[in-house]
Amino acid sequence: MPDQEQALPLLKVLKGDPTPEELAALVAVVAARVAAGGDERTVVRRSSWPARERNMRGAHHHGPGRWRASAFPR
């Protein structure tokens, strides 16, 4: 094998002694995840309705006309 590069293992068992069936199941799950586009991350947007910071009053800014602006929602 001096002419060929040695491939690094894709998976490595650090603890325990898995059976061949367990390893096959793990490889199948990882392969399915990669085939389904496992590299893409899904962003989950949470509703701001239950957010507790909504109930807190914002800071008041001083200046001309700010008293009127404090009555209107932002």
C-alpha positions in Angstrom: 0.0 0.0 0.0 2.8 2.5 -0.3 1.4 3.9 -3.6 -2.1 4.4 -2.2 -3.1 6.7 0.5 -4.5 5.1 3.6 -8.1 6.3 4.3 -9.0 7.5 7.7 -12.0 5.7 9.3 -15.2 7.6 9.0 -16.6 6.3 12.3 -14.6 5.2 15.3 -16.0 3.3 18.3 -14.5 4.8 21.5 -16.3 2.8 24.1 -18.1 -0.6 24.2 -18.2 -3.5 21.8 -20.9 -3.1 19.2 -22.2 -6.0 17.2 -21.9 -6.0 13.4 -25.7 -5.4 13.2 -25.4 -2.3 15.4 -22.6 -0.9 13.3 -24.6 -1.6 10.1 -27.6 0.2 11.6 -25.3 3.2 12.5 -23.8 3.3 9.1 -27.3 3.2 7.5 -28.5 6.1 9.6 -25.5 8.2 8.9 -25.7 7.5 5.2 -29.4 8.3 5.1 -28.7 11.6 6.9 -26.0 12.6 4.5 -28.1 11.6 1.5 -31.0 13.8 2.8 -28.8 16.8 3.0 -27.6 16.6 6.6 -25.2 19.5 6.0 -28.0 22.0 5.8 -29.2 23.5 9.1 -32.8 24.2 9.7 -33.6 27.5 11.5 -36.5 27.2 13.8 -38.2 30.5 14.4 -40.0 30.7 17.8 -43.1 32.7 18.3 -42.5 35.9 20.3 -45.9 35.6 21.9 -44.7 33.8 25.1 -41.6 35.9 25.4 -41.3 37.4 28.8 -39.3 40.4 27.6 -42.5 41.6 25.9 -44.0 42.4 29.3 -41.1 44.5 30.3 -41.2 48.2 29.6 -38.5 49.6 27.3 -36.2 52.4 28.2 -37.5 56.0 27.8 -35.4 58.3 25.8 -35.2 62.0 26.6 -35.6 64.7 24.0 -38.1 66.9 22.2 -41.3 65.1 21.3 -40.3 61.9 23.1 -43.2 62.1 25.4 -45.5 61.8 22.4 -43.4 58.9 20.9 -43.7 57.0 24.2 -47.4 56.5 23.7 -47.1 54.9 20.3 -46.0 51.3 19.8 -42.7 50.6 18.2 
